[in-house]
Amino acid sequence: MTGALVLQTDFGTSDGAVSAMYGVALKVSPSVRIFDLTHDIPQYNLWEASYRLIQTIQYWPADTVFVSVVDPGVGSSRRSVAVRARTGQIVVTPDNGTLTHVKRMLGVAEARELRESGNRLEGSELSYTFHGRDVYAYTGARLAAGQIALADVGEEIDPASIVELPLVEAVREGDAIEGTIDVLDVRFGSLWSNVPFPLFAGLGVEYGRRVEVSIRNDTREVYRNTMVYAKSFADVHAGEPLVYINSVLNVAVAINQGSFARAYNIGTGLSWKLAIRKAPKIVYE
């Protein structure tokens, strides 16, 4: 094992919840190296938890253990699982949709139902609301420290049974590509779509050329304009919109040195649609 444990939650850091998870992991083994993916997932937002995992997990070494705790069903009958992605990393998490993107985009090589008996912090048996500390951090640390193997977590289950959130694929229809706005580049307000670069490349748009972008929600179109397809933000003036390929190789829309999401009050999820095509030529007479 790498000895690396990476934590993701919707807990924030304004109280002691994340610190308690750190403490449990270090009591399991002081040699465990603990890292934070993020603790700022919006409360109960399983979609964003899933997306942040796929944004990050493949860049860590095989055998790195991820613990992801966004768990609106804590204490209910929902399963707990530990899975190994086909790229080798392990994720310990509630089986509530958090693994959607990992399952679809990387694939799950092995899945186990996490058995709480024997995989729970001693003395926590009467606690039903902090599985992040009592079950997931504890088990994740034991895996990272090499004290247990994945097979020791519980019975093997069919990877196909792992819960998935609804997912819509981007498609090309005529001269336009249609997709969804999956997530925001939170700090900078860029819109990250589910349109993969190969699909966009089929439009034959070269860097520096313009595309037409339309954004709508379930009720109306909220934005339509043409903008430059750029390699990076520096290719356009400050305050100018652009289309670019983001770090997960999908199409994104931004304002250089501004927040596109804030400027146009745009959200994320399956109800937010994006369409993109080559900008029509304008003929002046």
C-alpha positions in Angstrom: 0.0 0.0 0.0 1.1 3.6 -0.5 0.1 4.7 3.0 -1.8 7.6 1.5 -5.4 8.3 2.7 -7.3 11.0 0.8 -10.5 12.5 2.4 -13.5 14.1 0.8 -16.6 15.3 2.7 -19.3 17.9 2.8 -18.5 18.6 6.4 -16.6 21.9 6.0 -13.8 22.8 8.4 -15.6 25.1 10.8 -16.0 22.4 13.5 -14.1 19.3 14.6 -15.6 16.6 12.3 -12.7 16.5 9.8 -10.2 16.7 12.6 -11.8 13.7 14.3 -11.4 11.7 11.1 -7.7 12.6 11.0 -7.4 11.5 14.7 -9.0 8.2 14.1 -6.7 7.5 11.1 -3.6 8.4 13.0 -4.6 6.3 16.0 -5.0 3.4 13.6 -1.4 4.0 12.3 0.8 7.1 12.9 2.5 6.3 9.6 -0.6 7.0 7.5 -0.2 10.1 5.3 -3.5 12.0 5.2 -4.5 14.4 2.4 -7.6 16.4 1.7 -9.4 16.2 -1.6 -12.0 18.7 -0.4 -14.4 19.2 2.5 -16.4 21.9 0.7 -18.8 19.6 -1.3 -22.2 21.4 -1.0 -24.2 19.6 1.7 -25.8 16.3 0.5 -24.7 16.9 -3.1 -23.9 13.4 -4.3 -23.4 14.5 -7.9 -20.6 16.9 -7.0 -19.0 14.3 -4.7 -18.9 11.9 -7.7 -17.5 14.5 -10.0 -14.7 15.6 -7.7 -13.6 12.0 -7.3 -13.2 11.5 -11.0 -11.5 14.8 -11.3 -8.9 13.7 -8.9 -8.6 9.9 -8.3 -6.8 8.9 -11.5 -3.8 11.2 -10.8 -3.0 9.4 -7.5 -0.9 6.2 -7.4 -2.5 2.8 -7.4 -3.4 1.6 -3.9 -4.1 5.1 -2.7 -7.2 4.9 -0.4 -9.9 7.5 -0.8 -12.6 8.0 1.8 -15.6 10.0 0.4 -18.4 10.9 2.9 -21.4 12.7 1.5 -24.1 10.8 3.2 -27.6 12.1 3.5 -28.7 8.5 4.3 -26.4 8.0 7.2 -27.9 5.5 9.7 -30.3 4.1 7.1 -30.2 0.8 5.3 -28.0 2.1 2.5 -24.9 0.0 1.9 -21.3 0.9 2.7 -18.8 -0.2 0.1 -15.1 -0.4 -0.7 -14.2 -0.6 -4.3 -11.0 -0.8 -6.4 -11.1 1.2 -9.6 -9.5 -0.4 -12.7 -6.7 2.1 -12.3 -5.9 0.6 -8.8 -7.1 3.2 -6.3 -9.5 2.2 -3.5 -12.6 4.2 -2.5 -14.5 3.7 0.8 -17.9 5.3 0.7 -21.6 5.0 1.1 -23.2 3.3 -1.9 -25.4 6.2 -2.8 -24.2 7.4 -6.2 -20.9 8.8 -5.1 -19.1 6.2 -7.4 -21.1 7.1 -10.5 -18.3 8.7 -12.5 -15.6 6.3 -11.3 -17.8 3.4 -12.3 -18.7 4.9 -15.7 -15.3 6.4 -16.7 -12.7 4.3 -15.0 -14.5 1.1 -14.2 -14.7 -0.9 -11.0 -12.3 -4.0 -10.8 -13.5 -5.2 -7.4 -16.3 -4.3 -5.0 -16.9 -5.3 -1.4 -19.8 -4.5 0.9 -18.2 -3.0 4.0 -19.2 -5.1 6.9 -19.4 -2.9 10.0 -18.7 -5.8 12.4 -14.9 -5.8 12.7 -14.6 -2.6 10.6 -15.8 0.0 13.1 -14.0 2.1 15.7 -14.2 0.4 19.0 -16.6 2.1 21.4 -18.6 3.8 18.6 -21.3 1.2 18.3 -24.1 3.4 19.7 -23.3 6.2 17.2 -25.4 6.2 14.1 -24.7 9.6 12.6 -20.9 9.8 12.2 -20.0 6.9 10.0 -17.4 9.1 8.4 -15.3 8.9 11.6 -16.5 5.6 13.0 -16.5 3.4 9.9 -15.1 5.0 6.8 -12.0 6.8 8.2 -11.3 3.8 10.4 -11.5 1.3 7.6 -9.8 3.6 5.1 -6.8 4.0 7.5 -6.5 0.3 8.1 -6.4 -0.3 4.3 -3.9 2.5 3.7 -1.7 1.2 6.5 -1.8 -2.4 5.1 -3.4 -3.8 8.3 -6.2 -5.3 6.2 -6.7 -6.1 2.5 -9.7 -5.2 0.5 -10.9 -8.8 0.7 -11.1 -8.4 4.5 -13.6 -5.6 4.3 -16.6 -7.8 3.5 -18.3 -10.0 0.9 -17.6 -9.4 -2.7 -20.5 -7.8 -4.6 -21.2 -7.4 -8.3 -19.7 -4.0 -9.5 -22.8 -3.6 -11.7 -24.9 -3.3 -8.5 -23.1 -0.1 -7.4 -25.6 2.7 -7.3 -25.4 5.2 -10.1 -26.9 8.7 -10.4 -28.8 9.6 -13.6 -26.3 10.5 -16.3 -27.0 12.0 -19.7 -24.4 11.6 -22.5 -23.4 14.5 -24.8 -24.6 14.0 -28.4 -24.2 15.6 -31.7 -27.3 16.6 -33.6 -26.7 18.0 -37.0 -24.1 20.8 -36.8 -24.5 21.2 -33.0 -23.3 19.3 -29.9 -25.6 19.2 -26.9 -24.6 18.4 -23.4 -25.1 19.3 -19.8 -23.3 21.6 -17.4 -22.0 19.1 -14.9 -20.1 21.2 -12.4 -18.5 24.6 -11.8 -14.9 25.4 -11.5 -15.9 26.6 -8.1 -13.4 29.4 -7.3 -13.5 30.9 -10.8 -17.0 30.3 -12.0 -16.3 28.5 -15.2 -18.9 26.0 -16.5 -17.6 22.5 -17.0 -19.7 20.5 -19.4 -19.9 16.8 -20.1 -18.9 17.3 -23.8 -15.7 15.4 -24.4 -13.0 16.8 -26.6 -13.3 14.1 -29.3 -16.9 14.9 -29.8 -16.2 18.7 -29.9 -13.3 18.1 -32.3 -15.7 16.6 -34.8 -17.0 20.2 -35.4 -13.7 21.1 -37.0 -13.2 24.3 -35.1 -9.6 25.6 -34.9 -8.1 27.6 -32.1 -8.9 31.3 -32.5 -12.1 30.6 -34.4 -15.5 31.4 -33.0 -18.3 29.2 -31.8 -21.9 29.9 -30.9 -22.9 28.8 -27.4 -26.4 28.5 -26.1 -27.3 27.8 -22.5 -30.8 27.0 -21.2 -32.5 25.5 -18.2 -35.8 23.6 -18.1 -37.8 26.7 -18.7 -35.9 29.1 -21.0 -32.7 30.0 -22.8 -30.6 32.1 -20.5 -27.6 32.8 -22.7 -26.6 32.9 -26.4 -23.5 34.4 -27.9 -20.5 33.7 -30.0 -17.0 33.4 -28.4 -13.5 32.4 -29.2 -12.3 28.8 -28.9 -9.0 29.3 -27.1 -6.1 27.3 -25.7 -6.2 29.3 -22.5 -7.6 32.4 -20.8 -4.8 34.6 -21.9 -5.9 34.2 -25.6 -8.8 36.6 -25.0 -9.1 40.0 -23.3 -10.1 40.4 -19.6 -13.9 40.2 -19.3 -14.2 38.3 -22.7 -15.9 34.9 -22.8 -14.2 31.9 -24.3 -14.6 28.2 -24.8 -11.7 26.0 -23.8 -10.8 22.3 -23.0 -10.6 21.9 -19.3 -8.3 19.7 -17.2 -10.5 16.6 -17.5 -10.5 17.1 -21.3 -14.1 18.3 -21.6 -15.5 21.5 -23.1 -15.8 24.4 -20.6 -17.1 28.0 -20.9 -15.5 30.9 -19.0 -15.0 34.6 -18.7 -11.3 35.6 -18.5 -10.8 37.0 -15.0 -14.5 36.8 -14.3 -17.2 34.3 -13.2 -19.4 33.1 -16.0 -21.8 31.4 -13.6 -22.2 34.5 -11.5 -22.5 36.9 -14.4 -25.5 34.9 -15.9 -26.8 33.1 -12.8 -26.2 29.7 -14.3 -26.4 26.5 -12.3 -25.4 22.8 -12.8 -27.0 19.5 -13.2 -29.2 17.7 -15.7 -31.6 20.6 -16.0 -28.8 22.9 -17.4 -28.1 22.3 -21.1 -25.4 23.6 -23.3 -25.4 23.6 -27.1 -22.3 24.5 -29.2 -21.7 24.9 -32.9 -19.5 26.7 -35.3 -20.4 30.4 -35.4 -22.3 31.3 -38.6 -20.4 33.4 -41.0 -21.6 37.0 -41.2 -21.6 38.5 -44.7 -21.5 42.3 -44.9 -22.9 43.9 -48.1 
